[in-house]
């Protein structure tokens, strides 16, 4: 058979594994842990076929990392079963920065028990057990897991489509249902750490049993592990869920409910600044504001398709089975803004029409998915919908993207984002409205636009909205979890469903193309990411308090008060600290609050008309003329310096 490796083709007699082929090409080193065959990640023991294209994978490759982490999760599961045989196994996938495994166990996995499990994992690694893959027919696979008393595995096997392969991996006397791929043996997992244990519902459904989810990470060496753990410690310091509460940006209340944060004055001020910034930028670019209701009858959502395709994510008011009229809180604004478009007849001369709205939305997120301000049940978004002709679509899409990029650059977040072209899943068409032809046309049109714009994107199959493909601007929090920050979508389906039309040049009525977009995404999520990005030390233009004036004694109060009033009249956010405290104490408090500038005022400053400036960034800047400080500060704010 002929196998391609790199630029060269190799010929082999009889069966050959990925390992054998890479060895022949002199590409096997201690770092190679898996292989890519025709773009698919496989074990090194994978049997090749004629014409396969093979490449080595190491821990430096994201695919290789996942293989490494996945094997570590099996080592964890084996250790738990050795120590707690009654524990039931569920799932144990690799994630971006490690792995987890969910267990149904009567024994709570405390910190001491995690250390005990780590000790057993070390023994398994030292045993250097080979991972052996085998497959079974469905009946035999179920019988094997029933004999092992693993009911969750039996349930998982029952969901494997008929005809699909059911595979297992065996390490010593431990066997687990798994699609793989895996490392050759456990001995490669040189360094690992179990980081935490949390609760997690089986299949993420709060109606199911609560399981214990053990998280961990693993590396080929202790040095790499220690570097990662140091990075995690730094991430914990920046975690908005911790830091945002400590700095009093937001809080939560059990009486109000999960996923419903309370923005305190600092957090509310930052979001107010962001909203004004975004709304002003949108106005400059021809967007027209609307203000639509927070709820609507189910009739509206039935026309849009949300009732059939998004009902689980909505808060419904009333009983759809019993009540004549049922309402639901809006999960998005599009069907509401379509009614504004339908307010009167439209001509091609009216297009494009750009509607924007600072929208409060409601989504019934699963309890296990919510986290601080990143994922909540009520949030505010910079939402907009644009109706245009097909000829205008590419230019308008480009303008939407340019606005999003401008906002990201102004906030200092642009360098942290990536792009995902989210497409439908043709294997699961029930999730979507429209025909295969309509989806292929929309996706081809969007691909052309993205390629013309030179966007470097990844493809996300199954990530599209139910009505159209989208460009998702992705970002990771400090722990590496990726979320969508901004989205721009093409929709060629809902205009027809709502009867939205315009009269074209030829006198024929046509459905407009629609772009759904956000400029800055969800404000709460953006605030969370900014807290983490700047560790709470916001750029001056965004800081809830820009300047703290600190008079040393009572004799300086009058000068300080006049200075504060002057700065506030010019639009600056000033806090005057006239407490009878030592100046060192006041300075330390202002530093902990991460205020950009502190102005210390003593007798000399009053006499000279100056301020003693302490900068968060540059430290003690000495005495500066008060008017000059104000002028420089206003310039820094106006330029939105980072």
C-alpha atoms as one frame of an Amber mdcrd trajectory, in Angstrom:
protein
   0.000   0.000   0.000   1.044   3.615  -0.551   1.090   6.081   2.357   1.795
   9.821   2.111   3.822  11.432   4.898   4.718  15.079   4.393   5.788  15.616
   0.804   6.885  12.006   0.330   5.095   8.736  -0.500   6.039   5.440   1.131
   5.188   1.881   0.032   4.467  -0.938   2.470   3.711  -4.649   2.166   0.812
  -5.996   4.263  -0.765  -4.252   7.254   0.947  -1.202   8.712   0.144   1.025
  11.703   0.492   4.786  11.946   3.481   4.191  14.235   5.170   1.926  11.670
   4.680   4.446   8.882   6.017   7.376  10.929   8.975   5.261  12.046   9.797
   4.444   8.429   9.719   8.182   7.694  12.058   8.736  10.669   9.487  10.951
  12.375   8.993   8.905  15.536  10.458  10.589  18.628   9.592  10.444  22.333
   7.393  13.512  21.786   5.088  11.812  19.240   1.975  10.638  21.097  -0.662
  10.193  18.370  -1.178  10.591  14.648  -3.349  12.439  12.186  -4.674  10.247
   9.357  -6.537  12.125   6.627  -7.177  14.904   9.155  -8.584  12.556  11.819
  -6.769  12.074  15.139  -5.986   8.398  15.825  -3.929   6.110  18.099  -0.417
   5.284  16.948  -1.610   1.662  16.671  -4.264   2.651  14.080  -4.205   0.381
  11.014  -3.635   2.348   7.816  -5.271   1.890   4.411  -3.914   2.481   0.955
  -3.756   6.184   0.079  -3.834   7.480   3.675  -2.085  10.751   4.498  -0.307
  10.558   7.869   1.282  13.170  10.160   2.703  12.913  13.699   1.053  14.675
  16.651   2.793  15.841  19.809   1.671  17.573  22.990   2.401  20.865  21.235
  -0.536  20.168  18.871  -4.030  20.858  20.215  -5.169  17.447  18.930  -2.222
  15.791  20.660  -3.016  17.586  23.907  -6.557  16.212  23.806  -5.271  12.656
  23.372  -2.920  13.182  26.326  -5.644  14.676  28.533  -8.100  11.943  27.541
  -5.720   9.202  28.639  -5.178  11.059  31.928  -8.951  11.012  32.485  -8.909
   7.209  32.111  -6.071   6.989  34.639  -8.264   9.030  37.004 -11.254   6.724
  36.435  -9.136   3.610  37.031  -7.758   5.091  40.267 -11.263   5.912  41.533
 -12.497   2.391  40.725  -9.544   0.862  42.572 -10.166   2.956  45.676 -13.979
   3.142  45.487 -15.251   0.098  43.566 -18.903   1.067  44.146 -18.472   4.362
  42.256 -20.225   4.410  38.874 -18.514   5.778  35.784 -20.230   8.233  33.436
 -18.180  10.403  31.034 -14.579  11.664  31.122 -13.660  13.936  28.221 -10.608
  16.060  27.502 -11.200  19.813  27.689  -9.047  22.731  26.534  -6.744  22.824
  29.562  -7.108  19.334  30.987  -9.852  16.820  31.621 -12.682  15.842  33.932
 -14.564  12.701  34.845 -18.063  12.522  36.316 -18.684   9.889  38.991 -21.798
   8.688  40.774 -20.350   7.980  44.207 -21.776   7.969  47.707 -18.365   9.056
  49.022 -17.870  12.842  48.770 -14.560  13.534  47.041 -12.997  15.966  49.511
  -9.578  17.593  49.074  -7.993  14.798  51.131  -9.631  12.152  48.949  -8.421
  13.897  45.782  -4.877  13.588  47.155  -5.515   9.902  47.799  -6.762   9.465
  44.214  -3.677  11.296  42.909  -1.507   8.820  44.814  -3.259   5.901  43.149
  -2.922   7.581  39.743   0.846   7.774  40.277   0.909   4.000  40.824  -1.012
   3.418  37.582   1.373   5.661  35.652   4.347   3.831  37.166   2.828   0.488
  36.083   3.067   1.760  32.484  -0.095  -0.067  31.439  -0.718  -0.484  27.734
  -4.004   0.927  26.371  -5.625  -1.699  24.149  -8.604  -0.890  21.943 -11.282
  -3.446  21.054 -14.823  -3.364  19.668 -17.956  -5.375  20.437 -21.420  -5.812
  18.917 -24.146  -3.879  20.741 -25.528  -6.862  22.721 -22.071  -7.934  23.898
 -21.120  -4.341  24.751 -24.240  -3.947  26.907 -23.632  -7.326  28.575 -20.039
  -6.324  29.395 -21.102  -3.082  31.073 -24.028  -4.727  32.877 -21.629  -7.323
  34.292 -19.357  -4.469  35.426 -22.419  -2.796  37.047 -21.974   0.415  35.057
 -25.558   1.610  34.335 -24.495   4.962  32.834 -22.301   3.183  30.291 -25.204
   0.893  29.410 -27.348   3.984  28.798 -24.661   5.532  26.587 -24.350   2.365
  24.512 -28.119   2.392  24.011 -27.827   5.794  22.339 -25.148   4.780  19.837
 -26.807   4.748  16.387 -27.356   1.334  14.830 -24.382   0.316  12.736 -21.901
   2.603  14.539 -18.842   0.978  16.049 -18.849   0.453  19.835 -15.295   0.577
  21.125 -13.591   0.067  24.494 -10.130   0.666  25.905  -8.502  -1.748  28.339
  -5.663  -0.841  30.738  -4.673  -3.773  32.914  -7.834  -4.975  34.636  -9.732
  -1.721  33.903 -12.010  -1.371  30.875 -13.940   1.721  29.809 -16.376   2.472
  26.997 -14.565   5.011  24.827 -14.192   6.161  21.220 -10.558   7.191  21.845
  -7.951   7.916  20.676  -5.393   7.370  23.464  -1.711   7.265  24.268   0.155
   3.980  23.822   0.547   3.500  27.603  -0.109   5.200  30.956   3.598   5.760
  31.553   3.594   8.822  29.286   1.439  10.777  31.758   4.435  12.007  33.736
   2.911  14.921  35.640  -0.693  15.653  36.633  -2.807  17.440  39.199  -6.433
  17.089  40.267  -7.585  20.678  40.599 -11.118  20.546  42.000 -14.321  18.576
  42.490 -17.709  20.137  41.736 -21.282  18.996  41.299 -22.657  18.275  37.834
 -26.029  16.876  36.796 -26.033  13.802  34.592 -26.330  15.107  31.013 -26.555
  18.666  32.380 -30.226  18.148  33.260 -31.280  19.386  36.721 -33.980  16.697
  36.772 -31.238  14.040  36.773 -28.981  12.900  39.595 -26.192  15.162  40.816
 -22.782  13.624  40.096 -19.272  14.491  41.291 -17.091  16.046  38.606 -13.359
  15.769  39.247 -11.237  18.180  37.196  -7.557  17.721  36.473  -4.743  18.593
  34.147  -1.691  16.673  32.933   1.621  17.333  31.183   4.585  15.394  29.855
   6.891  16.975  32.488   6.748  18.458  35.986   8.169  21.761  34.756   5.310
  22.169  32.280   2.774  21.235  34.952   4.222  23.726  37.457   4.194  26.495
  34.842   0.531  25.740  34.102  -0.395  25.704  37.817   1.294  29.091  38.270
  -0.760  30.382  35.354  -3.911  29.033  37.032  -3.036  30.851  40.259  -2.684
  34.082  38.308  -6.022  33.362  36.606  -7.700  32.928  40.001  -6.478  36.378
  41.010  -8.041  37.836  37.852 -11.242  35.744  37.939 -14.034  38.283  37.570
 -16.315  36.159  39.749 -13.914  36.738  42.655 -12.300  40.075  41.801 -15.547
  41.666  40.593 -17.151  40.990  43.956 -14.114  42.140  45.947 -13.976  45.428
  44.010 -17.771  45.777  44.386 -18.714  45.686  40.710 -21.510  43.166  41.281
 -23.055  40.796  43.765 -25.680  38.047  43.818 -28.515  37.077  46.134 -30.081
  33.680  46.777 -33.388  35.486  47.293 -33.234  36.769  43.698 -31.876  33.622
  42.082 -29.004  32.093  40.168 -27.887  33.821  36.988 -29.462  37.133  38.041
 -26.547  39.314  39.208 -26.979  42.709  40.839 -24.738  45.372  39.336 -23.417
  47.617  42.099 -22.670  51.309  41.365 -19.184  50.624  39.953 -20.354  47.875
  37.607 -23.452  49.817  36.589 -21.303  52.870  35.815 -18.931  50.892  33.550
 -21.859  49.394  31.646 -23.451  52.853  31.328 -20.186  54.157  29.830 -20.033
  51.191  27.432 -23.662  51.649  26.353 -23.226  55.343  25.638 -20.023  54.643
  23.708 -21.662  51.925  21.584 -24.908  53.812  20.969 -22.977  56.905  19.852
 -20.829  54.835  17.487 -23.899  53.107  16.048 -25.638  56.446  15.487 -22.604
  57.740  13.557 -22.939  54.715  11.270 -26.606  55.181  10.441 -28.285  52.894
  12.964 -31.774  53.909  14.105 -32.821  53.151  17.694 -35.945  51.190  18.597
 -37.382  50.306  21.987 -39.489  47.166  21.958 -41.398  45.191  24.644 -39.714
  42.709  26.984 -42.383  40.105  26.256 -44.795  38.994  23.573 -47.561  36.516
  22.922 -46.548  33.039  21.878 -47.974  33.864  18.426 -44.917  36.027  17.630
 -42.469  33.275  18.577 -44.429  30.706  16.593 -44.034  32.776  13.428 -40.296
  33.309  14.036 -39.693  29.647  14.862 -38.451  30.239  18.405 -41.461  28.414
  19.836 -40.536  25.239  17.953 -36.734  25.550  18.055 -35.881  27.544  21.198
 -38.696  26.941  23.695 -36.464  25.221  26.274 -34.372  28.386  26.464 -37.347
  30.698  27.060 -39.236  31.866  30.153 -42.919  31.212  29.415 -45.602  33.132
  31.332 -48.688  30.968  31.596 -49.623  27.413  30.707 -49.530  26.693  26.955
 -51.871  23.742  27.485 -54.514  25.560  29.524 -54.352  29.316  28.940 -55.910
  30.966  25.901 -53.209  33.620  25.727 -49.618  32.782  26.679 -46.721  35.218
  26.845 -42.948  34.691  26.966 -40.037  36.939  27.876 -37.958  37.721  24.808
 -34.758  35.704  24.282 -33.777  38.016  21.389 -35.128  41.156  19.714 -35.292
  40.198  16.030 -39.027  39.361  15.738 -39.868  42.612  17.578 -37.772  44.811
  15.294 -39.320  43.090  12.270 -42.636  44.596  13.370 -41.019  48.045  13.127
 -40.027  47.239   9.547 -43.595  46.085   8.843 -44.981  49.396  10.123 -45.328
  50.626   6.528 -44.562  49.661   2.954 -40.906  49.698   1.869 -39.116  50.451
  -1.387 -35.585  49.560  -2.482 -34.874  53.280  -1.978 -35.461  52.821   1.787
 -32.848  50.098   2.102 -30.682  49.438   3.949 -32.685  49.993   7.145 -30.572
  49.570  10.275 -32.363  49.139  13.600 -30.365  48.982  16.831 -31.508  48.517
  20.405 -29.886  48.206  23.802 -31.941  45.117  24.579 -32.600  43.358  27.860
 -33.035  39.649  27.088 -33.981  36.557  29.077 -32.703  33.025  28.517 -33.360
  29.994  30.672 -29.757  28.814  31.006 -29.100  25.489  32.759 -27.879  25.962
  36.335 -24.615  24.162  35.621 -23.801  26.529  32.731 -24.035  29.817  34.627
 -20.889  31.576  35.814 -20.622  35.054  37.344 -21.376  37.636  34.645 -20.204
  35.426  31.751 -23.408  33.399  31.419 -26.587  34.697  33.067 -30.362  34.463
  32.708 -31.047  38.181  32.253 -28.613  40.321  30.309 -28.323  43.405  28.129
 -26.980  43.301  24.588 -26.035  45.767  21.838 -28.423  44.204  19.356 -29.255
  45.227  15.819 -31.039  44.003  12.689 -30.370  45.295   9.212 -32.641  44.836
   6.201 -31.026  45.249   2.785 -31.056  44.117  -0.830 -28.842  41.192  -1.958
 -26.564  43.692  -3.708 -26.005  45.580  -0.452 -25.389  42.498   1.707 -21.595
  42.202   1.447 -20.905  45.896   2.078 -23.310  46.000   5.028 -21.810  42.820
   6.526 -18.368  44.383   6.195 -19.574  47.534   7.962 -21.029  45.466  10.827
 -17.728  43.654  11.229 -15.733  46.906  11.101 -17.908  48.340  13.889 -17.364
  45.230  16.037 -13.593  45.348  15.444 -13.502  49.075  16.273 -15.294  48.409
  19.585 -12.956  45.518  20.437  -9.835  47.556  19.650 -11.088  50.509  21.688
 -11.621  48.202  24.687  -8.276  46.452  24.219  -9.898  43.054  23.607  -9.228
  42.628  19.879  -5.934  40.775  20.310  -7.730  38.135  22.413 -10.434  37.079
  19.920 -10.749  34.477  17.175 -13.367  33.861  14.455 -15.728  30.917  13.950
 -17.860  30.427  10.841 -20.864  28.684  12.433 -22.706  26.422  10.014 -25.709
  24.123  10.190 -25.454  20.380  10.767 -26.969  18.652   7.701 -27.160  15.435
   9.735 -29.622  17.050  12.171 -31.937  19.150   9.994 -34.759  19.161  12.581
 -32.839  21.804  14.516 -33.297  24.330  11.697 -35.882  25.994   9.497 -35.462
  26.199   5.737 -34.434  23.774   3.029 -31.032  22.253   2.292 -30.805  24.448
  -0.807 -31.519  27.621   1.197 -28.855  26.731   3.765 -26.269  25.896   1.128
 -26.972  29.203  -0.622 -26.706  31.210   2.615 -23.510  29.489   3.674 -21.937
  29.878   0.226 -22.816  33.580   0.274 -21.341  34.020   3.758 -18.185  32.085
   2.857 -17.648  34.362  -0.122 -18.032  37.452   2.065 -15.673  36.150   4.769
 -13.072  35.060   2.225 -13.274  38.418   0.434 -12.720  40.151   3.774  -9.710
  37.914   4.477 -11.141  36.597   7.753  -9.112  33.746   9.261 -11.862  31.538
  10.679 -12.521  28.054  11.954 -15.675  26.189  10.955 -18.190  25.167  13.625
 -20.592  22.531  12.327 -23.909  22.638  14.190 -23.169  26.062  15.729 -25.423
  28.085  13.394 -28.606  29.774  14.578 -31.723  27.824  13.623 -32.447  30.373
  10.872 -28.998  31.043   9.380 -25.187  30.816   9.435 -23.146  33.264  11.477
 -19.709  34.656  12.158 -18.974  34.252  15.855 -16.233  36.336  17.412 -14.914
  34.060  20.150 -12.985  34.940  23.300 -11.617  32.975  26.270 -11.874  33.867
  29.938  -8.857  33.647  32.255  -9.405  29.910  32.725  -9.363  29.261  28.981
 -13.091  28.588  28.546 -14.285  29.947  25.212 -17.509  31.869  24.749 -19.057
  33.884  21.939 -18.671  37.621  22.531 -20.009  39.106  19.287 -22.028  37.538
  16.475 -22.944  38.644  12.933 -25.515  36.481  11.166 -26.993  36.243   7.675
 -30.687  35.388   7.531 -32.608  34.717   4.321 -35.510  32.870   5.939 -37.315
  34.976   8.552 -38.228  37.851   6.225 -40.399  35.469   4.234 -41.963  33.980
   7.389 -42.952  37.452   8.614 -44.044  38.751   5.209 -41.338  41.423   5.136
 -41.095  42.857   1.616 -39.818  45.789  -0.387 -40.686  46.931  -3.907 -37.630
  46.575  -6.121 -36.645  48.684  -9.169 -38.575  46.347 -11.468 -41.768  46.876
  -9.430 -41.662  43.312  -8.033 -42.074  42.756  -4.288 -39.127  40.880  -2.773
 -37.964  39.730   0.654 -35.008  41.675   2.038 -31.833  39.989   3.257 -31.377
  40.380   7.016 -28.208  40.732   9.068 -28.472  40.061  12.803 -25.544  41.591
  14.665 -24.144  42.858  17.951 -21.550  45.610  18.274 -20.077  44.627  21.609
 -22.184  41.612  22.564 -23.597  41.115  26.036 -22.610  43.995  28.302 -22.412
  41.803  31.403 -20.080  39.348  29.657 -17.980  42.221  28.307 -17.685  43.685
  31.812 -16.525  40.295  33.131 -13.873  40.025  30.417 -12.667  43.586  31.046
 -12.321  42.906  34.780 -10.179  39.876  33.939  -8.212  41.611  31.173  -7.216
  44.552  33.366  -7.330  42.749  36.748  -9.845  45.416  37.807  -7.492  48.290
  36.889  -9.618  49.808  34.123  -8.281  52.312  31.587  -9.110  55.829  32.715
 -11.930  56.378  30.225 -13.715  53.268  31.557 -12.816  53.520  35.264 -15.888
  54.046  37.477 -13.820  56.487  39.563 -11.150  58.274  37.540  -9.623  60.494
  40.209  -9.527  60.430  44.014  -8.796  63.724  45.726  -7.114  63.232  49.098
  -6.764  66.360  51.273  -4.235  65.824  54.081  -6.159  67.916  56.636  -9.253
  70.028  57.208  -7.519  73.220  56.028  -7.278  71.778  52.514 -10.981  70.796
  52.232 -12.153  74.022  50.586  -9.465  73.835  47.856 -10.181  70.122  47.334
 -13.940  70.707  47.077 -13.533  73.472  44.473 -11.160  71.264  42.476 -13.584
  68.324  42.611 -16.505  70.521  41.522 -14.486  71.879  38.567 -13.502  68.404
  37.403 -17.046  67.040  37.779 -18.403  69.977  35.764 -16.056  68.895  32.968
 -17.514  65.373  33.069 -14.827  63.636  35.117 -15.730  61.010  37.721 -14.206
  62.204  40.984 -14.294  60.881  44.556 -13.384  63.343  47.322 -12.101  61.602
  50.475 -12.463  64.075  53.358 -12.433  61.466  56.123 -10.375  62.197  59.209
  -7.844  59.476  58.410  -4.074  59.460  57.904  -3.067  60.203  54.323  -1.163
  56.913  54.045  -4.330  55.002  54.880  -6.325  56.930  52.258  -3.683  56.273
  49.593  -3.599  52.537  50.341  -7.391  52.335  50.074  -7.373  54.160  46.721
  -4.650  51.801  45.477  -6.726  48.758  46.469  -9.683  50.263  44.578  -7.365
  50.565  41.506  -8.206  54.243  40.893  -6.118  55.647  37.970  -5.068  58.880
  39.711  -4.815  60.106  43.305  -4.371  63.826  43.973  -2.834  64.496  47.379
  -3.405  68.037  48.615  -1.452  69.638  51.437  -0.701  73.210  52.442   1.954
  73.631  49.715  -0.428  72.475  46.953  -3.099  74.925  48.129  -0.600  77.811
  48.141   0.872  76.900  44.706  -2.379  75.919  42.934  -0.988  72.445  42.269
  -1.789  68.813  43.060   0.615  66.060  44.131  -0.183  63.329  41.606   0.111
  59.623  42.303  -0.539  57.521  39.197  -1.660  53.898  39.369   0.667  53.210
  36.454   3.624  55.577  37.003   3.682  56.008  40.773   4.561  59.364  42.372
   4.584  62.011  39.615   5.233  64.964  41.946   3.507  68.342  42.016   1.666
  69.365  38.822  -0.302  72.520  38.086  -3.957  71.645  38.775  -5.256  73.034
  35.470  -2.549  71.185  33.519  -3.457  67.915  35.240  -7.112  68.430  34.309
  -6.254  69.231  30.672  -4.000  66.157  30.365  -6.570  63.927  32.056  -9.357
  65.092  29.755  -7.136  64.342  26.735  -6.418  60.832  28.044 -10.147  60.228
  28.487 -11.132  61.701  25.117  -8.552  59.555  23.307  -9.723  56.471  25.204
  -6.161  55.469  25.939  -5.601  51.931  27.180
